[in-house]
């Protein structure tokens, strides 16, 4: 959960999405090392809007350096699914 909270701090709602009222949820598939190094990321489920999907990937890049995973994952690579919600309130 700390990982998703950390990444969430770097979310920037795309201006075009705000103007057009686009909302949705994406699910990122993220591959990491046991030291917290990002090996790769892709959209596992699209929001239906390219601007929101691209922002999800960009916020992950802005969030680097990423938190170090629990010690049990040291010297391993693993994959996580991260949901990111884009909502206008």
Helices and strands as residue ranges (DSSP letters): H 2-8, H 15-20, E 24-33, E 38-45, H 50-62, G 71-73, E 77-86
